[in-house]
């Protein structure tokens, strides 16, 4: 499985990938400065979600292996318009996973943390879900899952900051974490918190808003689906 992160300032460098951020290094795929993170499961962990599954747990059912079509619903969590249209009708279980990632991210921010070479971080205020960032996150997870790549820059060469801007978000500072293969929200947030660059994105008190996008692609295995993509887009509105 892979967690990855990106950051604006410095340049985005994917880390298996690391985080990307505008102003902060990005860890994984490759390491920090815009790189996502990748983790490879040591066993087929479908039943290990536990409480981290939250409300999404029962909704996953056989869909975890790609055996059932997703249950979709009109989602008011992304802006109206052509750009976000393809991620407006979203699997209800996927939406629940996204909401659980937000809850766990804010729980992590509520406590002090040490993020490796990026140092010690004091507790930070909770992040609010932003519709434009949720759109950009979903679009990137969906794009990676459907086109079979894992990186902060998409196959058209757009980095996280251009993708966020395309969704309508104009931030003072922005960042991104990505991951692939984690089965539950708890697993992915734990993975990011154990990766210094991703951890520093999560703990960055300059960020006030977030978008979370989870996409589950098809799997050839009936026991374990590794084609699960997670994206966090962080931001703070421009000062007026």
LINURCOR-V369939 format. One record per backbone hydrogen bond with DSSP energy under -0.5 kcal/mol. NH is the residue of the N-H (numbers start at 1). CO is the residue of the C=O. If there is no record, write none. Layout:
BEGIN
nh & co
NH & CO
NH & CO
END
This chain:
BEGIN
nh & co
1 & 39
2 & 38
2 & 180
4 & 36
4 & 178
5 & 27
5 & 35
6 & 19
6 & 176
7 & 20
7 & 21
8 & 21
8 & 174
9 & 10
9 & 22
13 & 33
15 & 28
15 & 29
16 & 17
16 & 28
17 & 28
17 & 36
18 & 30
20 & 6
20 & 176
21 & 6
21 & 7
22 & 7
22 & 174
23 & 21
28 & 18
29 & 15
29 & 17
33 & 19
34 & 12
34 & 19
35 & 19
36 & 4
36 & 29
37 & 178
38 & 2
39 & 1
39 & 180
41 & 39
45 & 43
46 & 44
48 & 45
49 & 46
52 & 49
53 & 50
54 & 51
56 & 53
57 & 54
59 & 55
60 & 56
60 & 57
61 & 57
63 & 60
64 & 61
65 & 62
66 & 63
67 & 62
72 & 70
73 & 90
75 & 88
76 & 74
78 & 75
85 & 81
85 & 82
87 & 84
88 & 85
89 & 85
90 & 73
90 & 88
92 & 71
95 & 91
96 & 92
97 & 93
98 & 94
99 & 95
100 & 96
101 & 97
102 & 98
103 & 99
104 & 100
105 & 101
106 & 102
107 & 103
108 & 104
109 & 105
110 & 106
111 & 108
113 & 121
115 & 113
115 & 119
118 & 115
119 & 116
121 & 113
124 & 109
128 & 208
130 & 210
134 & 130
135 & 131
136 & 132
137 & 133
138 & 134
139 & 135
140 & 136
141 & 137
142 & 138
143 & 139
144 & 140
145 & 141
146 & 142
147 & 143
148 & 144
149 & 144
154 & 158
157 & 154
163 & 159
164 & 160
165 & 161
166 & 162
167 & 163
168 & 165
169 & 164
170 & 168
171 & 169
172 & 236
173 & 236
175 & 234
176 & 6
176 & 20
177 & 232
178 & 4
179 & 230
180 & 2
180 & 37
181 & 228
188 & 184
189 & 185
190 & 186
191 & 187
192 & 188
193 & 189
194 & 190
195 & 192
196 & 194
199 & 192
199 & 195
200 & 196
201 & 197
202 & 198
203 & 199
204 & 200
204 & 201
205 & 203
207 & 204
208 & 235
209 & 235
210 & 128
211 & 233
213 & 231
215 & 229
217 & 215
217 & 227
219 & 65
226 & 224
228 & 226
229 & 215
229 & 227
230 & 179
231 & 213
232 & 177
233 & 211
234 & 175
234 & 232
235 & 209
236 & 173
238 & 170
END
